[in-house]
Amino acid sequence: MRNLRRLHLYLGCLFAPLLIYFALSGCWQLFRLNDLPKKDPATRVQTVLHEWSKPHTNSTAPGNSPKEARSALFNGFALLMGLGLSTTSILGVIMALQMTRQRKLVIGCLLGGVTIPLVLLLLK
């Protein structure tokens, strides 16, 4: 169990900065705040959000063109982040199930974490 906690700690710390960035940029992309209007001039906020969405959407640094500066290395690290996040989440679930006396509560939370989003997606 000690090795699982250590692995969870190190993977979590390695991927936390990029995970936070992707989570925040995903928040503004959820409402398409990063899209530049086609007819009306873009606001300063839209322009900034559009630029800061480029790593998330085009694998380029803000200010660079996706056709010229696409980074395969960034894509690889983002893939590792996704795998690392999945691994640390699985490790967290394993630790939660093994380190608590209220296993039914943990299982209930896991089931809620699956069913609530599905139900919300089905509601219109």
N, C-alpha and C positions, 0 to 999 in steps of 0.2 A: 504494500500500500504506500509506503514511503516513496518508492520509485515512481509510482503513478502520480503522486502529488508533485514530485519534483519535475517530472516531464510536463505535467499540466502547467506548472508555474513558468517554466522556461518557454514553452510554446506560446503561452498566453502573453508573456512579456515581449516576445519577438514580434508577434503579429498584432498586438494591441494598437500601435499607432496607425497602421494601415487600415485596420478594422474600423477604428473610430472615424478615419477619413471616409472610407467607403460608406459607413452608416450615415454620416452627416450629408455626404453628397447624394446618397440615395434618397434622403429625406426631401431635399429640394427638387430632385428629379421626379419624385413621386407625383408632385403637383405641377411638373413641367416648368418650373420657375427658371430653368436654365435655357429654355428655348428662346431664341431671338425671334421677335415678330417679323413676319414677311413684309408687311406694308408699313406699319407704324415704326417710328424710330425706337430703338431699344433703350430702356432706362439703364442707368449706371449699374444698378443692382443686377439686372438681367445679364448685362455684359460680364460682370465679375463672376456671377454664378456659372455662366456659360464657359468662361475660361477655366474656372476651377473644376468644372466637370470633365475637362478633357482627359485627365488621367483615367477617370472612371469610364468614359465612353469611347475614347480613341487611343488610349495608351500613349499619350503625349503629355509633355509638360505644358502648363498654362503658357499661352503666347506662341506655341509652335503649331505648325500645320500637320494634321494627321497624315497627309500624303508624303511628307518629307521626313518626319521625325518619329515615326511609330517605333516603340521600343518592345522588341520581343523579350528582352530581359525583364522588363517590368511586367509583361504578361505572365512570364514564368513565375515571378515572385508573387504576383496576385493569385496565380493558381496554387502556389504553395500556401498562401494565406488562407484560401478557401479550404484546402485540405487540413491545414493546421487548426483552423477554427472548428472544423468538423471533428477532428481528433480531440481537441481540448473539450469540446462539448460532450463527446462520448465519455471521455475520462471524468468529466464533472458529474455526469449521470451515474457512472459506476461508483464514484466516491460518495455521491449522495445516497445511493442505495445501500452501500456497505457501512456507512458511518452514522446512520440514523436509526433510532428505534421506531420512528414513525414511517415505516416503509410505505404504508398505504397512502399517507399524505403525499409522499414523493411521487408515487405512481399516479395518484389523482392529478397532481400538477402536470405531470408529463402528458397524461391523456387530455387534460384541458388545453395544454399547449398545442396539441394536434387538432382537437375538435373545434376550439373557438375560432381560429383563423379560417378553417374550412366553412364553418357556419356563416361567418361574416362575409366571406367571398360569395356565398350563395345568396345572401340577402342583397336586394338591390334598392 
